[in-house]
């Protein structure tokens, strides 16, 4: 499990999820962008990192589909797109990779969602997918960890209800 921070401003909630992963940034970047690795931890689809690229991911049974332009792609460092389908509110995802040791990389995922979207559910879902990513990187892919999702969602719901958020300036 990793760290998380929450901020609220202008009717939106941003959660930053952090994981220190015992592998090089190159391998994590592959798992974030290569269609053969995406289904192991996220969903079927593709993330095109070239000019004019799109993130198109289909979460299958949940009915969620991402179809968003990639707004930033700096190999081994940064990847941005929205967790939205056309016509939906923007829900930016910002992936950042920071090398902390020769074979260790810090992954930061910023998830921003409208307060009306149930931010606890969204953040808990992405937290669960990061657990799946960590397992896939170790060579032992796991199914969606529903109990982990439920526990994180409950904890985040309490934090949000109590207003335990940083104010974004």
MDTraj code that builds the backbone (N, CA, C; nanometers):
import mdtraj as md
import numpy as np

residues = "UNK UNK UNK UNK UNK UNK UNK UNK UNK UNK UNK UNK UNK UNK UNK UNK UNK UNK UNK UNK UNK UNK UNK UNK UNK UNK UNK UNK UNK UNK UNK UNK UNK UNK UNK UNK UNK UNK UNK UNK UNK UNK UNK UNK UNK UNK UNK UNK UNK UNK UNK UNK UNK UNK UNK UNK UNK UNK UNK UNK UNK UNK UNK UNK UNK UNK UNK UNK UNK UNK UNK UNK UNK UNK UNK UNK UNK UNK UNK UNK UNK UNK UNK UNK UNK UNK UNK UNK UNK UNK UNK UNK UNK UNK UNK UNK UNK UNK UNK UNK UNK UNK UNK UNK UNK UNK UNK UNK UNK UNK UNK UNK UNK UNK UNK UNK UNK UNK UNK UNK UNK UNK UNK UNK UNK UNK UNK UNK UNK UNK UNK UNK UNK UNK UNK UNK UNK UNK UNK UNK UNK UNK UNK UNK UNK UNK UNK UNK UNK UNK UNK UNK UNK UNK UNK UNK UNK UNK UNK UNK UNK UNK UNK UNK UNK UNK UNK UNK UNK".split()
xyz = np.array([
    [0.0840, -0.1166, 0.0000],
    [0.0000, 0.0000, 0.0000],
    [0.0888, 0.1234, 0.0000],
    [0.0377, 0.2329, -0.0536],
    [0.1168, 0.3543, -0.0635],
    [0.0531, 0.4690, 0.0106],
    [0.1093, 0.5848, -0.0105],
    [0.0612, 0.7061, 0.0538],
    [-0.0434, 0.7729, -0.0340],
    [-0.1227, 0.8604, 0.0304],
    [-0.2174, 0.9397, -0.0463],
    [-0.2375, 1.0747, 0.0221],
    [-0.2719, 1.1734, -0.0590],
    [-0.3025, 1.3065, -0.0101],
    [-0.4260, 1.3551, -0.0843],
    [-0.5101, 1.4305, -0.0154],
    [-0.6329, 1.4830, -0.0742],
    [-0.6334, 1.6345, -0.0667],
    [-0.6839, 1.6974, -0.1734],
    [-0.7007, 1.8426, -0.1773],
    [-0.8358, 1.8725, -0.2393],
    [-0.8955, 1.9843, -0.1971],
    [-1.0240, 2.0250, -0.2512],
    [-1.0183, 2.1710, -0.2922],
    [-1.0767, 2.2015, -0.4083],
    [-1.0884, 2.3399, -0.4550],
    [-1.1889, 2.3465, -0.5682],
    [-1.2677, 2.4523, -0.5688],
    [-1.3578, 2.4810, -0.6804],
    [-1.4497, 2.3639, -0.7158],
    [-1.5016, 2.2929, -0.6145],
    [-1.5948, 2.1840, -0.6409],
    [-1.5316, 2.0578, -0.6948],
    [-1.3996, 2.0492, -0.6846],
    [-1.3273, 1.9306, -0.7332],
    [-1.2393, 1.8772, -0.6213],
    [-1.2156, 1.7485, -0.6252],
    [-1.1247, 1.6835, -0.5298],
    [-1.0109, 1.6214, -0.6088],
    [-0.8885, 1.6464, -0.5618],
    [-0.7705, 1.5834, -0.6208],
    [-0.7101, 1.4912, -0.5170],
    [-0.6857, 1.3697, -0.5578],
    [-0.6137, 1.2739, -0.4747],
    [-0.4825, 1.2400, -0.5419],
    [-0.3769, 1.2370, -0.4639],
    [-0.2465, 1.1971, -0.5167],
    [-0.2090, 1.0661, -0.4484],
    [-0.1954, 0.9619, -0.5286],
    [-0.1607, 0.8286, -0.4800],
    [-0.0143, 0.8028, -0.5142],
    [0.0614, 0.7537, -0.4176],
    [0.2054, 0.7341, -0.4366],
    [0.2431, 0.5906, -0.4064],
    [0.3262, 0.5344, -0.4926],
    [0.3808, 0.4003, -0.4723],
    [0.5294, 0.4035, -0.5027],
    [0.6113, 0.3451, -0.4171],
    [0.7523, 0.3194, -0.4463],
    [0.7599, 0.1760, -0.4964],
    [0.7995, 0.1613, -0.6212],
    [0.7986, 0.0307, -0.6867],
    [0.9412, -0.0168, -0.7124],
    [0.9711, -0.1426, -0.6814],
    [1.1076, -0.1954, -0.6939],
    [1.1431, -0.2368, -0.8365],
    [1.1357, -0.1405, -0.9282],
    [1.1738, -0.1686, -1.0667],
    [1.2071, -0.0369, -1.1365],
    [1.2780, -0.0457, -1.2474],
    [1.3177, 0.0754, -1.3188],
    [1.1986, 0.1453, -1.3847],
    [1.2140, 0.2741, -1.4074],
    [1.1092, 0.3550, -1.4704],
    [1.0714, 0.3002, -1.6082],
    [1.1674, 0.2452, -1.6807],
    [1.1398, 0.1914, -1.8145],
    [1.0321, 0.0836, -1.8100],
    [1.0403, -0.0027, -1.7116],
    [0.9418, -0.1105, -1.7015],
    [0.8044, -0.0545, -1.6642],
    [0.7987, 0.0395, -1.5732],
    [0.6707, 0.0986, -1.5347],
    [0.6088, 0.1701, -1.6537],
    [0.6903, 0.2456, -1.7282],
    [0.6411, 0.3168, -1.8460],
    [0.5774, 0.2193, -1.9454],
    [0.6412, 0.1041, -1.9658],
    [0.5837, 0.0022, -2.0548],
    [0.4458, -0.0403, -2.0061],
    [0.4319, -0.0620, -1.8755],
    [0.3048, -0.1069, -1.8203],
    [0.1973, 0.0022, -1.8275],
    [0.2397, 0.1287, -1.8279],
    [0.1454, 0.2397, -1.8405],
    [0.1000, 0.2619, -1.9842],
    [0.1807, 0.2170, -2.0823],
    [0.1544, 0.2565, -2.2209],
    [0.1425, 0.1430, -2.3221],
    [0.1935, 0.0259, -2.2941],
    [0.1956, -0.0827, -2.3922],
    [0.0660, -0.1644, -2.3841],
    [-0.0080, -0.1766, -2.4968],
    [-0.1352, -0.2496, -2.4960],
    [-0.1251, -0.3934, -2.4459],
    [-0.0072, -0.4552, -2.4555],
    [0.0016, -0.5940, -2.4071],
    [0.0063, -0.6013, -2.2545],
    [0.0463, -0.4922, -2.1862],
    [0.0526, -0.4923, -2.0395],
    [-0.0705, -0.4300, -1.9730],
    [-0.1389, -0.3394, -2.0423],
    [-0.2527, -0.2702, -1.9815],
    [-0.3585, -0.3649, -1.9237],
    [-0.3958, -0.4746, -1.9939],
    [-0.4989, -0.5631, -1.9379],
    [-0.4559, -0.6342, -1.8094],
    [-0.3262, -0.6423, -1.7827],
    [-0.2788, -0.7107, -1.6617],
    [-0.3118, -0.6340, -1.5346],
    [-0.3369, -0.5032, -1.5472],
    [-0.3598, -0.4239, -1.4266],
    [-0.4659, -0.3146, -1.4414],
    [-0.5040, -0.2842, -1.5648],
    [-0.5966, -0.1729, -1.5828],
    [-0.7170, -0.2150, -1.6665],
    [-0.7013, -0.2194, -1.7985],
    [-0.8128, -0.2530, -1.8874],
    [-0.7591, -0.2784, -2.0279],
    [-0.8414, -0.3405, -2.1098],
    [-0.8079, -0.3572, -2.2508],
    [-0.8030, -0.2195, -2.3153],
    [-0.7094, -0.2007, -2.4052],
    [-0.7067, -0.0746, -2.4777],
    [-0.5665, -0.0328, -2.5139],
    [-0.5521, 0.0978, -2.5372],
    [-0.4221, 0.1502, -2.5760],
    [-0.4064, 0.2918, -2.5252],
    [-0.2817, 0.3295, -2.5057],
    [-0.2446, 0.4662, -2.4713],
    [-0.1385, 0.5065, -2.5726],
    [-0.1771, 0.5955, -2.6627],
    [-0.0866, 0.6414, -2.7678],
    [-0.0127, 0.7650, -2.7166],
    [0.1190, 0.7566, -2.7069],
    [0.1951, 0.8660, -2.6471],
    [0.2555, 0.9624, -2.7486],
    [0.2343, 0.9381, -2.8766],
    [0.2861, 1.0285, -2.9790],
    [0.1962, 1.1497, -2.9961],
    [0.2371, 1.2436, -3.0802],
    [0.1561, 1.3629, -3.1063],
    [0.0154, 1.3249, -3.1518],
    [-0.0838, 1.3882, -3.0931],
    [-0.2227, 1.3581, -3.1269],
    [-0.2726, 1.2267, -3.0705],
    [-0.1986, 1.1684, -2.9769],
    [-0.2356, 1.0386, -2.9209],
    [-0.3601, 1.0433, -2.8341],
    [-0.4186, 0.9256, -2.8162],
    [-0.5381, 0.9103, -2.7335],
    [-0.5191, 0.7966, -2.6341],
    [-0.5865, 0.8077, -2.5215],
    [-0.6003, 0.6972, -2.4266],
    [-0.7403, 0.6409, -2.4490],
    [-0.7458, 0.5152, -2.4902],
    [-0.8732, 0.4482, -2.5131],
    [-0.8691, 0.3168, -2.4365],
    [-0.9465, 0.3123, -2.3291],
    [-0.9479, 0.1958, -2.2416],
    [-1.0922, 0.1556, -2.2140],
    [-1.1178, 0.0264, -2.2158],
    [-1.2522, -0.0261, -2.1934],
    [-1.2488, -0.1171, -2.0716],
    [-1.3172, -0.0748, -1.9665],
    [-1.3177, -0.1501, -1.8417],
    [-1.4209, -0.2617, -1.8407],
    [-1.4749, -0.2965, -1.9569],
    [-1.5596, -0.4151, -1.9721],
    [-1.6863, -0.4119, -1.8907],
    [-1.6987, -0.5047, -1.7976],
    [-1.8225, -0.5266, -1.7238],
    [-1.8691, -0.4049, -1.6455],
    [-1.7766, -0.3170, -1.6033],
    [-1.8186, -0.1997, -1.5265],
    [-1.8872, -0.0965, -1.6151],
    [-1.8678, -0.1072, -1.7461],
    [-1.9278, -0.0118, -1.8375],
    [-1.8478, 0.1158, -1.8543],
    [-1.7390, 0.1314, -1.7817],
    [-1.6569, 0.2523, -1.7918],
    [-1.5668, 0.2446, -1.9143],
    [-1.5616, 0.3559, -1.9860],
    [-1.4773, 0.3670, -2.1037],
    [-1.4012, 0.4993, -2.0943],
    [-1.2722, 0.4931, -2.1180],
    [-1.1910, 0.6138, -2.1281],
    [-1.1634, 0.6360, -2.2761],
    [-1.1906, 0.7553, -2.3221],
    [-1.1605, 0.7938, -2.4603],
    [-1.1186, 0.9398, -2.4537],
    [-0.9900, 0.9634, -2.4367],
    [-0.9402, 1.0970, -2.4069],
    [-0.8105, 1.1254, -2.4804],
    [-0.7910, 1.2502, -2.5234],
    [-0.6602, 1.2845, -2.5787],
    [-0.5528, 1.2750, -2.4712],
    [-0.4351, 1.2320, -2.5115],
    [-0.3185, 1.2372, -2.4224],
    [-0.2689, 1.3819, -2.4304],
    [-0.2688, 1.4497, -2.3159],
    [-0.2327, 1.5916, -2.3139],
    [-0.0859, 1.6149, -2.2818],
    [-0.0208, 1.5138, -2.2272],
    [0.1240, 1.5226, -2.2043],
    [0.1814, 1.3817, -2.2015],
    [0.2941, 1.3643, -2.2685],
    [0.3651, 1.2364, -2.2661],
    [0.5141, 1.2650, -2.2774],
    [0.5826, 1.2501, -2.1670],
    [0.7282, 1.2616, -2.1636],
    [0.7782, 1.1241, -2.1211],
    [0.8313, 1.0459, -2.2156],
    [0.8701, 0.9086, -2.1827],
    [0.9528, 0.9004, -2.0538],
    [0.9133, 0.8028, -1.9718],
    [0.9779, 0.7696, -1.8447],
    [0.9577, 0.8757, -1.7371],
    [0.8759, 0.9781, -1.7636],
    [0.8565, 1.0851, -1.6657],
    [0.7114, 1.1223, -1.6393],
    [0.6331, 1.1482, -1.7454],
    [0.4999, 1.2058, -1.7257],
    [0.4033, 1.1580, -1.8335],
    [0.2795, 1.1336, -1.7913],
    [0.1737, 1.0932, -1.8828],
    [0.0428, 1.1499, -1.8285],
    [-0.0279, 1.2294, -1.9111],
    [-0.1537, 1.2913, -1.8691],
    [-0.2636, 1.2618, -1.9705],
    [-0.3808, 1.2257, -1.9196],
    [-0.5024, 1.2156, -1.9986],
    [-0.6182, 1.2244, -1.9024],
    [-0.7391, 1.2249, -1.9530],
    [-0.8557, 1.2363, -1.8665],
    [-0.9231, 1.1010, -1.8531],
    [-0.9717, 1.0763, -1.7355],
    [-1.0466, 0.9553, -1.7066],
    [-1.1929, 0.9833, -1.7410],
    [-1.2181, 1.0088, -1.8674],
    [-1.3498, 1.0505, -1.9127],
    [-1.3760, 0.9962, -2.0518],
    [-1.5022, 0.9884, -2.0821],
    [-1.5450, 0.9609, -2.2191],
    [-1.5908, 1.0935, -2.2784],
    [-1.5998, 1.1033, -2.4109],
    [-1.6451, 1.2276, -2.4725],
    [-1.7792, 1.2726, -2.4135],
    [-1.7891, 1.4034, -2.3873],
    [-1.9120, 1.4598, -2.3329],
    [-1.9226, 1.4555, -2.1822],
    [-1.8308, 1.3856, -2.1156],
    [-1.8311, 1.3797, -1.9693],
    [-1.7406, 1.4889, -1.9134],
    [-1.7583, 1.5216, -1.7840],
    [-1.6682, 1.6193, -1.7228],
    [-1.5243, 1.5693, -1.7252],
    [-1.4314, 1.6628, -1.7343],
    [-1.2896, 1.6260, -1.7306],
    [-1.2552, 1.5680, -1.5940],
    [-1.1826, 1.4570, -1.5962],
    [-1.1334, 1.3908, -1.4752],
    [-0.9854, 1.3615, -1.4992],
    [-0.9008, 1.4638, -1.4868],
    [-0.7601, 1.4476, -1.5233],
    [-0.6882, 1.3398, -1.4422],
    [-0.6059, 1.2643, -1.5143],
    [-0.5114, 1.1702, -1.4546],
    [-0.3724, 1.2200, -1.4907],
    [-0.2869, 1.2335, -1.3909],
    [-0.1484, 1.2747, -1.4151],
    [-0.0564, 1.1716, -1.3506],
    [0.0139, 1.0974, -1.4343],
    [0.1098, 0.9965, -1.3900],
    [0.2483, 1.0600, -1.3893],
    [0.3241, 1.0426, -1.2812],
    [0.4611, 1.0929, -1.2741],
    [0.5520, 0.9815, -1.2248],
    [0.6676, 0.9693, -1.2874],
    [0.7680, 0.8700, -1.2494],
    [0.8918, 0.9450, -1.2015],
    [0.9439, 0.9049, -1.0862],
    [1.0662, 0.9641, -1.0318],
    [1.1586, 0.8513, -0.9873],
    [1.2767, 0.8458, -1.0453],
    [1.3746, 0.7439, -1.0068],
    [1.4273, 0.7800, -0.8679],
    [1.4191, 0.6847, -0.7731],
    [1.4688, 0.7092, -0.6373],
    [1.5922, 0.6256, -0.6062],
    [1.6187, 0.5250, -0.6888],
    [1.7374, 0.4393, -0.6772],
    [1.7501, 0.3672, -0.8118],
    [1.8642, 0.3038, -0.8386],
    [1.8818, 0.2393, -0.9700],
    [1.7687, 0.1438, -1.0088],
    [1.7132, 0.0735, -0.9152],
    [1.6052, -0.0206, -0.9477],
    [1.4816, 0.0091, -0.8639],
    [1.4552, 0.1372, -0.8367],
    [1.3355, 0.1759, -0.7619],
    [1.2821, 0.3068, -0.8191],
    [1.1510, 0.3089, -0.8404],
    [1.0860, 0.4250, -0.8992],
    [0.9648, 0.4634, -0.8161],
    [0.9514, 0.5921, -0.7915],
    [0.8313, 0.6435, -0.7245],
    [0.7307, 0.6799, -0.8329],
    [0.6121, 0.6220, -0.8218],
    [0.5018, 0.6510, -0.9123],
    [0.4010, 0.7362, -0.8361],
    [0.3697, 0.8517, -0.8921],
    [0.2663, 0.9387, -0.8360],
    [0.1533, 0.9466, -0.9370],
    [0.0318, 0.9251, -0.8897],
    [-0.0864, 0.9357, -0.9740],
    [-0.1785, 1.0391, -0.9119],
    [-0.2022, 1.1462, -0.9844],
    [-0.2977, 1.2485, -0.9426],
    [-0.4289, 1.2226, -1.0150],
    [-0.5370, 1.2100, -0.9378],
    [-0.6707, 1.1860, -0.9907],
    [-0.7581, 1.3021, -0.9456],
    [-0.8156, 1.3766, -1.0401],
    [-0.9044, 1.4874, -1.0056],
    [-1.0438, 1.4548, -1.0548],
    [-1.1417, 1.4776, -0.9682],
    [-1.2790, 1.4445, -1.0016],
    [-1.3731, 1.5487, -0.9423],
    [-1.4857, 1.5767, -1.0081],
    [-1.5851, 1.6642, -0.9472],
    [-1.6358, 1.6030, -0.8168],
    [-1.6621, 1.6888, -0.7164],
    [-1.7130, 1.6375, -0.5878],
    [-1.8402, 1.5565, -0.6071],
    [-1.9231, 1.5936, -0.7046],
    [-2.0496, 1.5242, -0.7301],
    [-2.0285, 1.3825, -0.7839],
    [-1.9081, 1.3476, -0.8243],
    [-1.8787, 1.2164, -0.8826],
    [-1.8511, 1.1055, -0.7811],
    [-1.8561, 1.1313, -0.6539],
    [-1.8148, 1.0362, -0.5504],
    [-1.6637, 1.0129, -0.5588],
    [-1.5861, 1.1157, -0.5178],
    [-1.4402, 1.1057, -0.5262],
    [-1.3835, 0.9855, -0.4509],
    [-1.4457, 0.9451, -0.3392],
    [-1.3941, 0.8308, -0.2637],
    [-1.3967, 0.7049, -0.3500],
    [-1.5035, 0.6851, -0.4244],
    [-1.5141, 0.5680, -0.5122],
    [-1.4085, 0.5733, -0.6226],
    [-1.3944, 0.6912, -0.6856],
    [-1.2973, 0.7048, -0.7943],
    [-1.1552, 0.6817, -0.7447],
    [-1.1196, 0.7462, -0.6352],
    [-0.9829, 0.7314, -0.5826],
    [-0.9555, 0.5895, -0.5341],
    [-1.0536, 0.5281, -0.4712],
    [-1.0356, 0.3901, -0.4247],
    [-1.0175, 0.2957, -0.5433],
    [-1.0896, 0.3218, -0.6520],
    [-1.0737, 0.2402, -0.7723],
    [-0.9333, 0.2511, -0.8293],
    [-0.8823, 0.3736, -0.8386],
    [-0.7462, 0.3915, -0.8897],
    [-0.6437, 0.3348, -0.7929],
    [-0.6679, 0.3461, -0.6628],
    [-0.5768, 0.2861, -0.5650],
    [-0.5710, 0.1342, -0.5845],
    [-0.6872, 0.0734, -0.6083],
    [-0.6912, -0.0711, -0.6322],
    [-0.6155, -0.1074, -0.7607],
    [-0.6299, -0.0252, -0.8638],
    [-0.5555, -0.0530, -0.9873],
    [-0.4050, -0.0377, -0.9667],
    [-0.3625, 0.0504, -0.8785],
    [-0.2190, 0.0592, -0.8479],
    [-0.1706, -0.0657, -0.7755],
    [-0.2544, -0.1246, -0.6927],
    [-0.2199, -0.2530, -0.6294],
    [-0.2027, -0.3598, -0.7370],
    [-0.2915, -0.3580, -0.8354],
    [-0.2827, -0.4535, -0.9463],
    [-0.1558, -0.4292, -1.0281],
    [-0.1210, -0.3026, -1.0503],
    [0.0015, -0.2698, -1.1232],
    [0.1233, -0.3236, -1.0496],
    [0.1298, -0.3007, -0.9192],
    [0.2445, -0.3491, -0.8407],
    [0.2573, -0.5005, -0.8529],
    [0.1462, -0.5727, -0.8467],
    [0.1496, -0.7187, -0.8588],
    [0.1929, -0.7607, -0.9995],
    [0.1394, -0.6937, -1.1017],
    [0.1761, -0.7274, -1.2397],
    [0.3243, -0.7030, -1.2645],
    [0.3783, -0.5947, -1.2099],
    [0.5209, -0.5660, -1.2254],
    [0.6081, -0.6739, -1.1616],
    [0.5552, -0.7391, -1.0586],
    [0.6263, -0.8482, -0.9909],
    [0.6068, -0.9818, -1.0632],
    [0.5247, -0.9808, -1.1685],
    [0.5015, -1.1038, -1.2436],
    [0.3899, -1.1900, -1.1895],
    [0.3081, -1.1353, -1.0995],
    [0.1971, -1.2116, -1.0417],
    [0.0681, -1.1297, -1.0505],
    [0.0161, -1.1100, -1.1719],
    [-0.1055, -1.0297, -1.1868],
    [-0.2187, -1.0825, -1.0994],
    [-0.2986, -0.9913, -1.0469],
    [-0.4129, -1.0267, -0.9625],
    [-0.5392, -0.9650, -1.0213],
    [-0.6526, -1.0225, -0.9843],
    [-0.7808, -0.9647, -1.0226],
    [-0.8053, -0.8401, -0.9384],
    [-0.9043, -0.7613, -0.9788],
    [-0.9374, -0.6394, -0.9068],
    [-0.9566, -0.6718, -0.7585],
    [-0.8785, -0.6077, -0.6697],
    [-0.8853, -0.6379, -0.5254],
    [-1.0034, -0.5663, -0.4599],
    [-1.1204, -0.6272, -0.4698],
    [-1.2434, -0.5624, -0.4269],
    [-1.2432, -0.5279, -0.2780],
    [-1.1886, -0.6161, -0.1941],
    [-1.1847, -0.5853, -0.0502],
    [-1.0944, -0.4653, -0.0231],
    [-0.9828, -0.4562, -0.0925],
    [-0.8938, -0.3408, -0.0796],
    [-0.9697, -0.2142, -0.1223],
    [-1.0374, -0.2224, -0.2369],
    [-1.1172, -0.1103, -0.2866],
    [-1.2185, -0.0652, -0.1809],
    [-1.2918, -0.1600, -0.1226],
    [-1.3938, -0.1256, -0.0232],
    [-1.3325, -0.0581, 0.0991],
    [-1.2197, -0.1106, 0.1473],
    [-1.1546, -0.0530, 0.2656],
    [-1.1047, 0.0890, 0.2374],
    [-1.0420, 0.1079, 0.1226],
    [-0.9911, 0.2412, 0.0870],
    [-1.1074, 0.3377, 0.0661],
    [-1.2120, 0.2917, 0.0005],
    [-1.3286, 0.3783, -0.0214],
    [-1.3903, 0.4221, 0.1109],
    [-1.4024, 0.3297, 0.2055],
    [-1.4588, 0.3646, 0.3363],
    [-1.3711, 0.4677, 0.4078],
    [-1.2400, 0.4459, 0.4056],
    [-1.1483, 0.5400, 0.4715],
    [-1.1539, 0.6773, 0.4052],
    [-1.1553, 0.6805, 0.2726],
    [-1.1621, 0.8074, 0.2006],
    [-1.2957, 0.8772, 0.2241],
    [-1.4027, 0.8024, 0.2319],
    [-1.5348, 0.8614, 0.2584],
    [-1.5344, 0.9345, 0.3916],
    [-1.4719, 0.8735, 0.4916],
    [-1.4624, 0.9372, 0.6238],
    [-1.3784, 1.0644, 0.6143],
    [-1.2630, 1.0560, 0.5477],
    [-1.1766, 1.1731, 0.5323],
    [-1.2513, 1.2874, 0.4632],
    [-1.3230, 1.2539, 0.3566],
    [-1.3962, 1.3563, 0.2819],
    [-1.5101, 1.4139, 0.3637],
    [-1.5804, 1.3288, 0.4376],
    [-1.6923, 1.3722, 0.5214],
    [-1.6430, 1.4651, 0.6326],
    [-1.5289, 1.4314, 0.6905],
    [-1.4747, 1.5105, 0.8006],
    [-1.4004, 1.6340, 0.7499],
    [-1.3831, 1.6426, 0.6191],
    [-1.3131, 1.7581, 0.5632],
    [-1.1647, 1.7550, 0.5889],
    [-1.1062, 1.6344, 0.6017],
    [-0.9628, 1.6201, 0.6260],
    [-0.8861, 1.6388, 0.4949],
    [-0.9017, 1.7559, 0.4329],
    [-0.8406, 1.7835, 0.3048],
    [-0.7521, 1.9057, 0.3149],
    [-0.6516, 1.9088, 0.2307],
    [-0.5709, 2.0301, 0.2160],
    [-0.6479, 2.1203, 0.1211],
    [-0.6431, 2.2481, 0.1428],
    [-0.7037, 2.3421, 0.0484],
    [-0.6022, 2.3697, -0.0607],
    [-0.6456, 2.3556, -0.1833],
    [-0.5570, 2.3866, -0.2956],
    [-0.5593, 2.5371, -0.3168],
    [-0.4447, 2.5957, -0.3401],
    [-0.4407, 2.7406, -0.3627],
    [-0.4240, 2.7697, -0.5082],
])
top = md.Topology()
chain = top.add_chain()
for i, resn in enumerate(residues, 1):
    res = top.add_residue(resn, chain, resSeq=i)
    for name in ("N", "CA", "C"):
        top.add_atom(name, md.element.get_by_symbol(name[0]), res)
traj = md.Trajectory(xyz[None], top)
